[in-house]
Amino acid sequence: MRLFQKDAYIGIDFLAKKTEIIKLKESGDQNVFAFDLETSNGVKKTVAIANPEIKDSNAILSELQSFIIAIQEDRTTAVSEIDGMLAIETAHLILEKMGQLTDKPLLEMQ
């Protein structure tokens, strides 16, 4: 997945579990590779490149464990049933746009 922002580019490889962030350097940036770059109008900017550490985890297992704890301890879940349904609907809309889903969406968005 590639995300573009005004002053940044974020590349996420979910399969390889790697992330690369390229952005204009800020004073609080740590553990980044930085270099100066001159723009076409002569302004000097400092670019920072970071590859944050991605902790190895099993997202589905973590979600299930969190759900079990919420039931056992009578707590609210981290994600409400409405937010969960909206996330599923969003995933279905994305798959539909990609031509990989032909079933009717779970929720009718109005």
Order of alpha helices (4+ residues) and beta strands (2+ residues): beta-beta-beta-beta-beta-alpha-alpha
